[in-house]
Amino acid sequence: TPATVPRVVDGDTVGIELIPPAGLESSEKVRLIGVDTPETKDPRKPVQHFGPEASEHTRRLVDGKRVLLAFEPALRDYYGRLLAYVFLEDGTCVNLAIVENGYGHAYTKYPFLFTDDFILAERKARTRKAGLWGPP
């Protein structure tokens, strides 16, 4: 499903505008499947280590860009956010790129189609000491 990203909420959540709405709301908050980044917006928690950097990384990847969304059977999370994989026009999976670059970890609490790929990407980022796995 084609969309644009007018805003980045934090490292693992973005605001999107669907082109056309495709049976969903025209404007949605999307929680990226398979990735969890340090918190920056949770009012119950302080900003976590590397949270601002993770948010900025996601912003550099998608802010203002056209993207494609892909879904799994579970379309929404507990908070009503749309769950999706976000792809850049060049085919890059943003969700996986965040983990590969060390700005988040594989979020395996809930099963998803590409769990093994995300776990492997996290292992490689840890081995390289990339992003949040690097020195403080």
HELIX and SHEET records of a PDB file:
HELIX    1   1 GLY A   51  VAL A   62  1                                  12    
HELIX    2   2 VAL A   94  GLU A  100  1                                   7    
HELIX    3   3 THR A  115  ARG A  128  1                                  14    
HELIX    4   4 GLY A  131  TRP A  133  5                                   3    
SHEET    1   A 6 PRO A   2  ASP A  10  0                                        
SHEET    2   A 6 THR A  13  LEU A  18 -1                                        
SHEET    3   A 6 SER A  27  LEU A  32 -1                                        
SHEET    4   A 6 LEU A  82  LEU A  88  1                                        
SHEET    5   A 6 ARG A  66  ALA A  70 -1                                        
SHEET    6   A 6 PRO A   2  ASP A  10 -1                                        
SHEET    1   B 2 VAL A  35  ASP A  36  0                                        
SHEET    2   B 2 HIS A 105  ALA A 106 -1                                        
END                                                                             
